[in-house]
Amino acid sequence: MQEDSNPTNRVMDVLSFLAAHPAETFTLVEIARQVGLSTGSAHRVLTAMAKARFLARDEKRKTYSLGVAAVAVGQAAIEKYRGVEVARREIARLAVELDVQCSASAVTAGELMVLVKEGAPKSHMALTRVGERRPLIPPVGLCHVAWAGEAAIAAYTGAVDSCLSEAMRRHLRDTFPLIRQRGYSISVTGPSAARALQAMTLPTGRAPDAAYWTKLHELIGMIMPDEVQLFDLTHAGAAGISHITAPVFSPDGTVSMQLVMIGMARSLGARELEHCAARLCATAALVTSEMHGRVPKA
């Protein structure tokens, strides 16, 4: 088994995996398989982490879960990134109000990662576990890119340019000005996008390999333009809306997080969809305000 020889990376992979499954416990063999370690390496890492109380070990079941020391680290992170807790509070209210599932995600190391989620799962198309991640390439993270400038947009679309049709390239060029004008992104539920999004999801601790990218490029090439961004809300169709996203801005005017809403009823018309989008945008604006964020000029 090929594995990362850096022990620090091994510890981070274990923590990331368990953080994505906070209510579950796993055996040494299960953790080793999930994060790509040999059982010997996993044993050394887990033993050291349990000794430091970052992991809790159930001696009877011989399983591991997050330990009490991780609580202090998590609380310290919340104090530093107060906006995440504000986002959690506000999307929880919105999820109840509209009977949807909401999450907040941020970009880290070129990937979109779920930070918090609230509400009952409505779909498997969107990222639904805290810690889940997808590469920041079309059709993922549109709101993160829309306000990032032309160079960032070019890099974002260029990453998959070889597998895009000319119609999709034109659609993407028109997408970002529309998102900035509306203040949100909205996409329909489509089979090609669903397959691509499912294939994109990276298990915590796993890095994409050549086979992953080959399959992903193939699936992205099949996505229809409306599955990336819906221009006319009256054309949502019987399949309904996949998700709506809205940006949260930092004090320097860059996108800090995007709030995501999924699980809207398929029967919603244009007016109801506009209401959902408006409520999501209002929630994002409130989080931006509490973070002392600044909305950049369109």
C-alpha positions as CSV (number, residue, x, y, z in Angstrom):
1,M,0.0,0.0,0.0
2,Q,1.4,3.4,-1.0
3,E,1.0,6.0,1.7
4,D,2.2,9.4,2.8
5,S,5.4,9.1,4.7
6,N,4.9,12.4,6.6
7,P,3.6,11.5,10.1
8,T,2.0,14.9,10.4
9,N,-0.1,14.4,7.3
10,R,-1.2,11.0,8.7
11,V,-2.4,12.6,11.9
12,M,-4.3,15.3,9.9
13,D,-5.9,12.7,7.7
14,V,-7.2,10.7,10.7
15,L,-8.5,13.9,12.4
16,S,-10.2,15.0,9.1
17,F,-11.8,11.6,8.6
18,L,-13.2,11.4,12.1
19,A,-14.3,15.0,12.1
20,A,-16.4,14.2,9.0
21,H,-18.1,11.3,11.1
22,P,-18.3,12.9,14.6
23,A,-21.1,10.5,15.9
24,E,-19.5,7.3,14.6
25,T,-16.7,5.0,15.8
26,F,-14.3,3.0,13.7
27,T,-11.9,0.1,14.1
28,L,-8.2,0.5,13.4
29,V,-8.6,-1.5,10.1
30,E,-11.6,0.7,9.0
31,I,-9.6,3.9,9.7
32,A,-6.5,2.6,7.9
33,R,-8.6,1.7,4.8
34,Q,-10.3,5.1,4.8
35,V,-7.2,7.2,5.0
36,G,-4.9,5.0,3.0
37,L,-2.6,3.7,5.7
38,S,-1.1,0.3,6.4
39,T,-2.4,-1.3,9.6
40,G,1.1,-0.9,11.2
41,S,1.2,2.8,10.5
42,A,-2.4,3.3,11.6
43,H,-1.7,1.5,14.9
44,R,1.2,3.8,15.7
45,V,-0.7,7.0,14.7
46,L,-3.9,6.0,16.6
47,T,-2.0,4.9,19.7
48,A,-0.2,8.3,19.9
49,M,-3.4,10.2,19.3
50,A,-5.3,8.3,21.9
51,K,-2.5,8.8,24.4
52,A,-2.8,12.5,23.8
53,R,-6.6,12.3,24.1
54,F,-7.3,13.6,20.6
55,L,-8.9,10.2,20.1
56,A,-11.1,8.1,22.5
57,R,-10.6,4.3,22.4
58,D,-13.4,1.9,23.3
59,E,-11.4,-0.9,24.8
60,K,-14.3,-3.4,24.7
61,R,-15.2,-2.8,21.0
62,K,-11.7,-1.8,20.0
63,T,-12.9,1.3,18.2
64,Y,-11.8,4.9,18.0
65,S,-13.7,8.2,17.9
66,L,-12.8,11.9,18.5
67,G,-11.4,12.5,21.9
68,V,-11.9,15.2,24.5
69,A,-8.7,17.1,23.5
70,A,-10.3,17.7,20.1
71,V,-13.1,19.7,21.8
72,A,-10.6,22.3,23.0
73,V,-9.1,22.6,19.5
74,G,-12.6,22.9,17.9
75,Q,-13.7,25.5,20.4
76,A,-10.6,27.5,19.8
77,A,-11.2,27.4,16.0
78,I,-14.8,28.5,16.6
79,E,-13.5,31.5,18.5
80,K,-11.1,32.4,15.7
81,Y,-13.6,31.8,12.9
82,R,-16.7,33.3,14.6
83,G,-18.4,33.7,11.2
84,V,-18.8,29.9,10.9
85,E,-20.9,29.7,14.2
86,V,-22.9,32.7,13.0
87,A,-23.6,30.9,9.7
88,R,-24.6,27.8,11.6
89,R,-27.1,29.7,13.7
90,E,-28.7,31.5,10.8
91,I,-28.9,28.6,8.4
92,A,-30.5,26.5,11.2
93,R,-33.3,29.1,11.3
94,L,-33.6,29.2,7.6
95,A,-33.8,25.4,7.3
96,V,-36.7,25.3,9.7
97,E,-38.5,28.2,8.1
98,L,-38.4,26.8,4.6
99,D,-38.2,23.1,5.4
100,V,-34.9,22.7,3.5
101,Q,-31.3,21.6,4.2
102,C,-28.7,24.4,4.4
103,S,-25.0,24.3,4.6
104,A,-22.0,26.6,4.6
105,S,-18.9,25.7,2.7
106,A,-15.5,27.4,2.1
107,V,-12.5,26.9,-0.2
108,T,-9.4,25.5,1.2
109,A,-6.4,24.3,-0.9
110,G,-8.4,24.4,-4.1
111,E,-11.3,22.4,-2.7
112,L,-14.8,23.2,-1.5
113,M,-15.3,21.9,2.0
114,V,-18.5,21.7,4.0
115,L,-18.1,23.6,7.3
116,V,-21.5,23.3,8.9
117,K,-24.9,21.9,7.9
118,E,-28.4,22.2,9.3
119,G,-31.8,20.6,8.4
120,A,-32.8,17.2,7.4
121,P,-31.2,15.7,4.3
122,K,-33.3,16.2,1.2
123,S,-30.9,15.0,-1.5
124,H,-27.7,13.2,-2.1
125,M,-26.6,15.6,-4.9
126,A,-25.1,18.2,-2.6
127,L,-22.4,17.9,0.0
128,T,-24.1,16.9,3.1
129,R,-21.4,15.8,5.6
130,V,-19.3,18.2,7.5
131,G,-15.7,17.8,6.1
132,E,-16.8,16.5,2.7
133,R,-15.0,18.2,-0.1
134,R,-15.0,18.5,-3.9
135,P,-12.4,20.1,-6.2
136,L,-13.2,23.8,-7.1
137,I,-14.0,23.2,-10.7
138,P,-17.3,23.7,-12.7
139,P,-20.0,23.3,-11.7
140,V,-18.9,23.5,-8.0
141,G,-18.4,26.8,-6.1
142,L,-19.9,29.3,-8.6
143,C,-20.4,31.9,-5.9
144,H,-16.9,31.6,-4.6
145,V,-15.6,32.4,-8.1
146,A,-18.1,35.0,-9.4
147,W,-16.6,37.8,-7.3
148,A,-13.0,36.7,-7.5
149,G,-12.0,38.6,-10.7
150,E,-11.4,37.6,-14.3
151,A,-8.1,35.8,-13.7
152,A,-9.6,33.5,-11.1
153,I,-12.7,32.9,-13.3
154,A,-10.4,32.0,-16.2
155,A,-8.4,29.5,-14.1
156,Y,-11.6,28.0,-12.7
157,T,-13.1,27.3,-16.2
158,G,-9.7,26.5,-17.7
159,A,-9.2,23.6,-15.4
160,V,-11.8,21.6,-17.4
161,D,-11.8,23.5,-20.7
162,S,-10.7,20.5,-22.7
163,C,-13.9,18.6,-21.8
164,L,-16.4,21.4,-22.3
165,S,-18.5,22.0,-25.4
166,E,-18.5,25.4,-27.0
167,A,-22.1,25.9,-25.8
168,M,-21.0,25.2,-22.2
169,R,-18.0,27.7,-22.5
170,R,-20.4,30.4,-23.7
171,H,-22.8,29.5,-20.9
172,L,-20.1,29.8,-18.3
173,R,-18.9,33.2,-19.7
174,D,-22.5,34.5,-19.2
175,T,-23.0,32.8,-15.8
176,F,-20.7,34.9,-13.6
177,P,-22.1,38.4,-14.5
178,L,-25.6,37.0,-13.9
179,I,-24.6,35.7,-10.5
180,R,-23.2,39.0,-9.5
181,Q,-26.3,40.8,-10.7
182,R,-28.7,38.5,-8.9
183,G,-26.5,37.9,-5.9
184,Y,-27.0,34.1,-6.0
185,S,-26.5,31.0,-8.2
186,I,-29.3,28.6,-8.9
187,S,-29.2,25.2,-10.8
188,V,-31.7,22.6,-11.8
189,T,-31.7,19.0,-10.9
190,G,-30.2,17.2,-13.8
191,P,-28.9,13.6,-14.3
192,S,-25.6,14.5,-15.8
193,A,-24.7,17.0,-13.0
194,A,-25.9,14.6,-10.4
195,R,-23.5,11.9,-11.6
196,A,-20.6,14.4,-11.8
197,L,-21.3,15.8,-8.3
198,Q,-21.4,12.3,-6.8
199,A,-18.2,11.3,-8.5
200,M,-16.5,14.5,-7.3
201,T,-17.1,13.9,-3.6
202,L,-13.7,13.1,-2.0
203,P,-13.6,10.9,1.1
204,T,-11.8,12.8,3.8
205,G,-8.1,12.0,3.8
206,R,-8.1,10.7,0.2
207,A,-6.4,12.5,-2.7
208,P,-7.7,12.3,-6.2
209,D,-5.7,10.0,-8.6
210,A,-5.5,9.8,-12.4
211,A,-8.5,7.5,-12.6
212,Y,-10.6,10.0,-10.6
213,W,-9.8,12.9,-12.9
214,T,-10.3,10.9,-16.1
215,K,-13.8,9.8,-15.0
216,L,-14.6,13.3,-13.7
217,H,-13.7,15.0,-16.9
218,E,-15.8,12.5,-18.8
219,L,-18.8,13.2,-16.6
220,I,-18.4,17.0,-16.6
221,G,-18.4,16.9,-20.4
222,M,-21.9,15.5,-20.3
223,I,-23.4,18.3,-18.1
224,M,-26.0,20.5,-19.8
225,P,-25.7,24.3,-19.4
226,D,-28.9,24.7,-17.3
227,E,-27.5,22.2,-14.9
228,V,-24.7,24.6,-14.1
229,Q,-26.7,27.8,-13.9
230,L,-30.4,28.5,-14.6
231,F,-30.9,31.7,-16.5
232,D,-34.8,31.7,-16.6
233,L,-36.5,30.6,-13.4
234,T,-39.6,29.7,-15.3
235,H,-37.7,26.8,-16.9
236,A,-37.0,24.9,-13.7
237,G,-39.0,22.0,-15.1
238,A,-40.5,19.0,-13.4
239,A,-37.1,17.9,-12.0
240,G,-37.0,21.0,-9.8
241,I,-34.1,22.9,-8.4
242,S,-30.9,21.2,-7.3
243,H,-29.5,24.0,-5.1
244,I,-29.3,27.7,-4.6
245,T,-26.1,29.3,-3.3
246,A,-25.3,32.8,-1.9
247,P,-22.0,34.4,-0.9
248,V,-20.8,35.6,2.5
249,F,-18.2,38.3,2.2
250,S,-15.2,38.9,4.4
251,P,-14.0,42.4,5.6
252,D,-11.7,42.7,2.5
253,G,-14.7,42.1,0.1
254,T,-13.7,38.5,-0.9
255,V,-16.1,35.6,-0.6
256,S,-15.5,33.9,2.7
257,M,-18.1,31.2,2.5
258,Q,-21.1,30.3,0.4
259,L,-24.4,29.3,1.9
260,V,-26.1,26.4,0.1
261,M,-29.8,25.5,0.1
262,I,-31.1,22.2,-1.2
263,G,-34.3,20.2,-0.9
264,M,-36.8,22.8,-2.3
265,A,-40.1,21.2,-3.4
266,R,-40.2,20.3,-7.1
267,S,-43.5,22.1,-7.5
268,L,-42.2,25.5,-6.8
269,G,-42.7,28.2,-9.4
270,A,-40.6,31.1,-10.3
271,R,-42.1,33.4,-7.7
272,E,-41.5,30.8,-4.9
273,L,-38.0,30.2,-6.1
274,E,-37.3,33.9,-6.0
275,H,-38.5,34.0,-2.4
276,C,-36.2,31.1,-1.4
277,A,-33.3,32.8,-3.1
278,A,-34.1,36.1,-1.4
279,R,-34.3,34.5,2.0
280,L,-30.9,32.8,1.4
281,C,-29.4,36.1,0.2
282,A,-30.8,37.8,3.3
283,T,-29.3,35.2,5.5
284,A,-25.9,35.5,3.8
285,A,-26.1,39.3,4.1
286,L,-26.8,39.0,7.9
287,V,-23.8,36.7,8.3
288,T,-21.7,39.1,6.3
289,S,-22.8,42.0,8.5
290,E,-22.0,40.1,11.7
291,M,-18.5,39.2,10.3
292,H,-18.0,42.9,9.5
293,G,-17.8,41.9,5.9
294,R,-18.0,44.2,2.9
295,V,-20.0,43.5,-0.2
296,P,-17.9,44.5,-3.2
297,K,-19.2,46.6,-6.0
298,A,-20.7,44.5,-8.8
